Amino acid sequence: MSHASVIAIVDDDEWSRIGTTKLVRSLGFTARDFASAHALLESPHLAETSCLISDIQMPQLNGIRLLDALRKRGHDIPTIFVTAFPDEAVRAQALSLGATCFLTKPVDGETLERCLKTALKNDKGRNA
């Protein structure tokens, strides 16, 4: 796993976003956090993003729609979804769209690290 990987964290809940950002940084990654999907889409750091951790339930543009918007713009970024409101239909949709993991908040470090390793390994295989 490359510690040069940049992980984008999108969550409208400030405390969840801060907690996830700290956790990702403690795992040795560079983390950039965004309070909304639109903030990520408008960011100059989008092109350097190696993996996305996104909340599902967000106003205006939810996680599923964010993934769709990224792909339409040519960004096929490995994605880990997190949610405080697990729903089997949404989980199935996220995984069918290619999400690496679908996690329920609060996310523990060991599970998130395993998902990040999987996402980044799969991304390297796609770009090889």
ZALO-709232 format. One record per atom (N, C-alpha, C): atom name; x, y, z. Coordinates in steps of 0.02 Angstrom, whole numbers, plus 32768, in hexadecimal, padded with zeros to 4 digits. Layout:
{rec CA {X Y Z}} ...
END
This chain:
{rec N {802A 7FC5 8000}} {rec CA {8000 8000 8000}} {rec C {802D 803D 8000}} {rec N {801D 806B 7FD4}} {rec CA {8044 80A8 7FCF}} {rec C {802A 80DC 8000}} {rec N {8057 80F6 802A}} {rec CA {8043 8129 8059}} {rec C {803F 816D 8036}} {rec N {804E 8170 7FF6}} {rec CA {8046 81AD 7FD0}} {rec C {7FFE 81B4 7FB8}} {rec N {7FD6 8181 7FC5}} {rec CA {7F90 8183 7FB0}} {rec C {7F6A 81BB 7FD3}} {rec N {7F41 81DE 7FAC}} {rec CA {7F18 8213 7FC7}} {rec C {7ED0 81FA 7FCC}} {rec N {7EB5 81FE 8008}} {rec CA {7E71 81E6 8015}} {rec C {7E44 8223 801E}} {rec N {7E10 8227 7FF6}} {rec CA {7DDE 825D 7FFD}} {rec C {7DA6 8244 8029}} {rec N {7D93 826D 805A}} {rec CA {7D5D 825C 8088}} {rec C {7D26 828F 8080}} {rec N {7CEA 8278 806D}} {rec CA {7CB2 82A4 8063}} {rec C {7C7B 8291 8094}} {rec N {7C6A 82C0 80C0}} {rec CA {7C36 82B4 80F1}} {rec C {7C1B 82F7 8108}} {rec N {7BDA 82FF 8107}} {rec CA {7BBD 833F 811C}} {rec C {7BBB 8345 8168}} {rec N {7BC3 830E 818C}} {rec CA {7BC6 8310 81D5}} {rec C {7C0E 8320 81EB}} {rec N {7C17 835A 8207}} {rec CA {7C5B 8372 8218}} {rec C {7C81 8341 8244}} {rec N {7C61 8327 8279}} {rec CA {7C85 82FC 82A8}} {rec C {7C97 82B9 8288}} {rec N {7C6C 829E 825F}} {rec CA {7C7D 8260 823B}} {rec C {7CB7 826C 820B}} {rec N {7CB4 82A5 81E8}} {rec CA {7CE9 82B7 81B8}} {rec C {7D2C 82BF 81DB}} {rec N {7D2C 82E2 8214}} {rec CA {7D6A 82ED 823A}} {rec C {7D85 82AA 8254}} {rec N {7D59 8281 826F}} {rec CA {7D6E 8241 828A}} {rec C {7D8B 8213 8255}} {rec N {7D69 8210 821C}} {rec CA {7D82 81E5 81E5}} {rec C {7DC4 8200 81CA}} {rec N {7DCA 8241 81C4}} {rec CA {7E08 825F 81AC}} {rec C {7E42 824F 81DB}} {rec N {7E37 8255 821C}} {rec CA {7E6C 8245 824C}} {rec C {7E7E 81FB 8249}} {rec N {7E4D 81D1 8242}} {rec CA {7E59 8189 823D}} {rec C {7E82 8178 81FF}} {rec N {7E70 8194 81C6}} {rec CA {7E94 8188 8187}} {rec C {7EDC 81A1 818D}} {rec N {7EE5 81DB 81AA}} {rec CA {7F29 81F5 81B3}} {rec C {7F52 81C9 81E2}} {rec N {7F32 81AE 8216}} {rec CA {7F55 8183 8245}} {rec C {7F6C 8142 8224}} {rec N {7F4C 8130 81EC}} {rec CA {7F5F 80F5 81C6}} {rec C {7F98 8104 8194}} {rec N {7FAE 8143 8193}} {rec CA {7FE7 8156 8169}} {rec C {7FD7 8174 8126}} {rec N {7F98 8184 811B}} {rec CA {7F84 81A1 80DB}} {rec C {7F7E 81ED 80DF}} {rec N {7F80 820C 80A6}} {rec CA {7F6E 8253 80A1}} {rec C {7F23 8254 8099}} {rec N {7F01 827C 80C2}} {rec CA {7EB9 8280 80BE}} {rec C {7EA3 82C8 80B0}} {rec N {7E74 82CF 8084}} {rec CA {7E56 8310 8075}} {rec C {7E0C 8308 8083}} {rec N {7DF0 8336 80AB}} {rec CA {7DAA 832F 80BC}} {rec C {7D7F 8366 809D}} {rec N {7D42 8353 808E}} {rec CA {7D13 837F 806B}} {rec C {7CCF 837A 808C}} {rec N {7CAF 83B4 8096}} {rec CA {7C6E 83B6 80B9}} {rec C {7C34 83A5 808B}} {rec N {7C40 83A0 804A}} {rec CA {7C0B 838F 801C}} {rec C {7C28 836F 7FDD}} {rec N {7BFC 834E 7FB9}} {rec CA {7C10 8330 7F79}} {rec C {7C26 8366 7F48}} {rec N {7C02 839E 7F48}} {rec CA {7C14 83D5 7F1B}} {rec C {7C5A 83F0 7F2A}} {rec N {7C6C 83F3 7F6A}} {rec CA {7CAF 840B 7F7D}} {rec C {7CE5 83DE 7F5F}} {rec N {7CDA 839D 7F60}} {rec CA {7D0B 836F 7F41}} {rec C {7D0D 837A 7EF5}} {rec N {7CD3 837D 7ED6}} {rec CA {7CD0 8384 7E8D}} {rec C {7CF2 83C4 7E75}} {rec N {7CF2 83F8 7E9F}} {rec CA {7D10 8438 7E8C}} {rec C {7D59 843E 7EA4}} {rec N {7D72 840C 7EC6}} {rec CA {7DB5 8410 7EE4}} {rec C {7DED 8407 7EB1}} {rec N {7E23 842E 7EB9}} {rec CA {7E5D 8423 7E8F}} {rec C {7E82 83E3 7EA1}} {rec N {7E70 83C3 7ED9}} {rec CA {7E90 8386 7EEF}} {rec C {7E6F 8347 7ED5}} {rec N {7E39 834E 7EB0}} {rec CA {7E14 8314 7E97}} {rec C {7E40 82E5 7E6E}} {rec N {7E69 8300 7E42}} {rec CA {7E91 82D7 7E16}} {rec C {7EC5 82AD 7E3B}} {rec N {7ED8 82C1 7E77}} {rec CA {7F0B 829B 7E9D}} {rec C {7EEC 8269 7ECD}} {rec N {7EAA 8264 7ECD}} {rec CA {7E87 8238 7EFC}} {rec C {7E8F 81EF 7EE7}} {rec N {7EA7 81C6 7F17}} {rec CA {7EB2 817F 7F0B}} {rec C {7E77 8155 7F20}} {rec N {7E50 816E 7F51}} {rec CA {7E17 814A 7F6B}} {rec C {7DE7 817D 7F8A}} {rec N {7DA7 816D 7F87}} {rec CA {7D73 8198 7FA3}} {rec C {7D50 8173 7FDB}} {rec N {7D48 8195 8014}} {rec CA {7D1D 817D 804A}} {rec C {7CE4 81AF 804D}} {rec N {7CA7 8199 803F}} {rec CA {7C6F 81C7 803B}} {rec C {7C34 81AF 8064}} {rec N {7C15 81DF 8087}} {rec CA {7BD5 81D2 80A7}} {rec C {7BA2 81C6 8070}} {rec N {7B6F 819F 807F}} {rec CA {7B39 8194 804F}} {rec C {7B06 81CC 8053}} {rec N {7AEE 81DA 8090}} {rec CA {7AB8 820B 809A}} {rec C {7AD5 8251 80A1}} {rec N {7AD0 8279 806D}} {rec CA {7AE6 82BF 806F}} {rec C {7AB3 82E8 8048}} {rec N {7AAA 8327 805D}} {rec CA {7A7B 8352 8038}} {rec C {7A96 8363 7FF3}} {rec N {7A6A 8373 7FC7}} {rec CA {7A79 8388 7F82}} {rec C {7A93 834F 7F57}} {rec N {7ACD 8334 7F67}} {rec CA {7AEC 8300 7F3E}} {rec C {7B02 82C8 7F6D}} {rec N {7ADE 8290 7F6E}} {rec CA {7AF0 825A 7F9B}} {rec C {7B2C 8232 7F80}} {rec N {7B43 8202 7FA7}} {rec CA {7B7E 81DC 7F94}} {rec C {7B78 81B7 7F53}} {rec N {7B3F 8198 7F47}} {rec CA {7B34 8173 7F08}} {rec C {7B37 81A2 7ECD}} {rec N {7B17 81DB 7ED3}} {rec CA {7B18 820C 7E9C}} {rec C {7B5D 822B 7E93}} {rec N {7B83 8231 7ECA}} {rec CA {7BC8 8249 7EC5}} {rec C {7BF1 8219 7E9C}} {rec N {7BEB 81D8 7EAA}} {rec CA {7C11 81A6 7E84}} {rec C {7BFF 81AA 7E3A}} {rec N {7BBF 81B1 7E2B}} {rec CA {7BA9 81B8 7DE6}} {rec C {7BC7 81F6 7DC5}} {rec N {7BC6 822E 7DE9}} {rec CA {7BE2 826D 7DCE}} {rec C {7C2D 8266 7DC1}} {rec N {7C50 8246 7DEE}} {rec CA {7C99 823C 7DE5}} {rec C {7CA6 8213 7DA6}} {rec N {7C82 81DD 7D9E}} {rec CA {7C8C 81B2 7D63}} {rec C {7C7B 81D7 7D22}} {rec N {7C46 81FF 7D23}} {rec CA {7C34 8225 7CE7}} {rec C {7C6B 8257 7CD4}} {rec N {7C92 826D 7D06}} {rec CA {7CC9 829B 7CFA}} {rec C {7D0B 8276 7CEC}} {rec N {7D09 8234 7CE9}} {rec CA {7D44 820D 7CD9}} {rec C {7D6F 81F9 7D14}} {rec N {7D55 81FF 7D51}} {rec CA {7D7A 81EC 7D8D}} {rec C {7D5F 81AA 7DA8}} {rec N {7D83 8174 7D9C}} {rec CA {7D6F 8132 7DB5}} {rec C {7D95 8124 7DF5}} {rec N {7D80 8144 7E2B}} {rec CA {7DA3 8141 7E6B}} {rec C {7D85 810A 7E96}} {rec N {7DAE 80DC 7EB1}} {rec CA {7D94 80AA 7EDF}} {rec C {7D70 80CD 7F19}} {rec N {7D34 80B2 7F2A}} {rec CA {7D0A 80D4 7F5A}} {rec C {7CF4 80A7 7F93}} {rec N {7CF7 80C3 7FCF}} {rec CA {7CDF 80A2 800C}} {rec C {7CA6 80CE 8025}} {rec N {7C6B 80B0 802C}} {rec CA {7C32 80D5 8046}} {rec C {7C29 80C7 8090}} {rec N {7C15 80FB 80B4}} {rec CA {7C04 80F5 80FB}} {rec C {7BBF 8114 8106}} {rec N {7B9B 80F9 8136}} {rec CA {7B59 8114 8144}} {rec C {7B45 8107 818C}} {rec N {7B1E 8134 81A7}} {rec CA {7B02 812A 81E9}} {rec C {7ABD 810A 81E3}} {rec N {7AA3 8104 81A6}} {rec CA {7A61 80E9 819A}} {rec C {7A65 80AF 8168}} {rec N {7A7D 8075 817F}} {rec CA {7A85 803D 8151}} {rec C {7A42 8027 8133}} {rec N {7A43 801C 80F3}} {rec CA {7A08 8008 80CE}} {rec C {7A20 7FD4 809A}} {rec N {7A02 7F9A 809B}} {rec CA {7A1A 7F64 806F}} {rec C {7A14 7F75 8025}} {rec N {79E0 7F99 8012}} {rec CA {79D8 7FAC 7FCB}} {rec C {7A0E 7FDC 7FB5}} {rec N {7A1F 800C 7FE0}} {rec CA {7A54 803D 7FD1}} {rec C {7A97 8019 7FD0}} {rec N {7AA2 7FEC 7FFF}} {rec CA {7AE0 7FC5 8001}} {rec C {7AE8 7F9E 7FC0}} {rec N {7AB4 7F7B 7FAB}} {rec CA {7AB6 7F54 7F6C}} {rec C {7AC5 7F81 7F31}} {rec N {7AA6 7FBC 7F2F}} {rec CA {7AB1 7FEB 7EF8}} {rec C {7AFA 8002 7EF7}} {rec N {7B14 8014 7F32}} {rec CA {7B59 802D 7F37}} {rec C {7B8B 7FF7 7F20}} {rec N {7B81 7FBB 7F37}} {rec CA {7BAF 7F85 7F24}} {rec C {7BA8 7F73 7EDA}} {rec N {7B6B 7F77 7EBF}} {rec CA {7B62 7F68 7E78}} {rec C {7B83 7F9D 7E4C}} {rec N {7B8B 7FDA 7E67}} {rec CA {7BAD 800F 7E43}} {rec C {7BF9 800B 7E4A}} {rec N {7C10 7FDA 7E70}} {rec CA {7C58 7FD0 7E76}} {rec C {7C79 7FE9 7EB5}} {rec N {7C51 7FFD 7EE7}} {rec CA {7C6F 8012 7F26}} {rec C {7C98 7FD9 7F44}} {rec N {7CD0 7FEA 7F61}} {rec CA {7CFC 7FB8 7F80}} {rec C {7CDD 7F9E 7FC0}} {rec N {7CC3 7FCB 7FE9}} {rec CA {7CA5 7FB9 8029}} {rec C {7C69 7FE5 8037}} {rec N {7C3C 7FCB 8061}} {rec CA {7C02 7FF1 8079}} {rec C {7C01 7FE6 80C4}} {rec N {7C13 801A 80E9}} {rec CA {7C1C 8014 8131}} {rec C {7BE9 803D 8158}} {rec N {7BDA 8026 8194}} {rec CA {7BAC 8049 81C1}} {rec C {7BD4 8070 81F4}} {rec N {7BBF 80AF 8200}} {rec CA {7BE0 80D9 8232}} {rec C {7BCB 80C0 8277}} {rec N {7BF6 80C6 82A8}} {rec CA {7C3C 80DC 82A3}} {rec C {7C67 80A5 8285}} {rec N {7C97 80B9 825E}} {rec CA {7CC4 808A 823C}} {rec C {7D01 807E 8268}} {rec N {7D13 803F 8270}} {rec CA {7D4F 8031 8298}} {rec C {7D8C 8031 826A}} {rec N {7DC5 8041 8288}} {rec CA {7E03 804A 8263}} {rec C {7E19 800C 823D}} {rec N {7E12 7FD2 825B}} {rec CA {7E28 7F94 823B}} {rec C {7E00 7F87 81FB}} {rec N {7DBF 7F90 81FF}} {rec CA {7D94 7F85 81C4}} {rec C {7DA3 7FB7 818D}} {rec N {7DAB 7FF6 81A1}} {rec CA {7DBA 802A 816F}} {rec C {7DFE 801E 814F}} {rec N {7E2F 800A 8176}} {rec CA {7E71 7FFC 8159}} {rec C {7E6D 7FC3 8127}} {rec N {7E48 7F8F 8137}} {rec CA {7E40 7F56 810A}} {rec C {7E1E 7F6D 80C8}} {rec N {7DEB 7F97 80CE}} {rec CA {7DC9 7FB0 8092}} {rec C {7DF7 7FDC 8068}} {rec N {7E1E 8006 8089}} {rec CA {7E4D 8031 8064}} {rec C {7E81 8007 803F}} {rec N {7E9B 7FD5 8060}} {rec CA {7ECC 7FA9 803F}} {rec C {7EAE 7F87 8002}} {rec N {7E70 7F6F 8009}} {rec CA {7E4E 7F4F 7FD0}} {rec C {7E43 7F81 7F98}} {rec N {7E29 7FBC 7FA9}} {rec CA {7E1B 7FEF 7F76}} {rec C {7E5A 8003 7F51}} {rec N {7E90 800F 7F75}} {rec CA {7ECE 8025 7F55}} {rec C {7EEF 7FED 7F2D}} {rec N {7EEA 7FB0 7F45}} {rec CA {7F05 7F77 7F20}} {rec C {7EDF 7F6E 7EDE}} {rec N {7E9D 7F72 7EE2}} {rec CA {7E74 7F6A 7EA5}} {rec C {7E80 7FA3 7E75}} {rec N {7E8C 7FDF 7E8E}} {rec CA {7E99 8018 7E63}} {rec C {7EDB 800F 7E3E}} {rec N {7F0E 7FF6 7E61}} {rec CA {7F4E 7FEB 7E40}} {rec C {7F47 7FB7 7E08}} {rec N {7F1D 7F84 7E14}} {rec CA {7F12 7F51 7DE1}} {rec C {7EEF 7F6E 7DA4}} {rec N {7EC2 7F9D 7DAE}} {rec CA {7E9F 7FBD 7D76}} {rec C {7ECD 7FE9 7D4E}} {rec N {7EFD 8008 7D6F}} {rec CA {7F29 8037 7D4C}} {rec C {7F69 8017 7D33}} {rec N {7F72 7FD7 7D3F}} {rec CA {7FB1 7FB6 7D2B}} {rec C {7FB2 7FA9 7CE1}} 
END
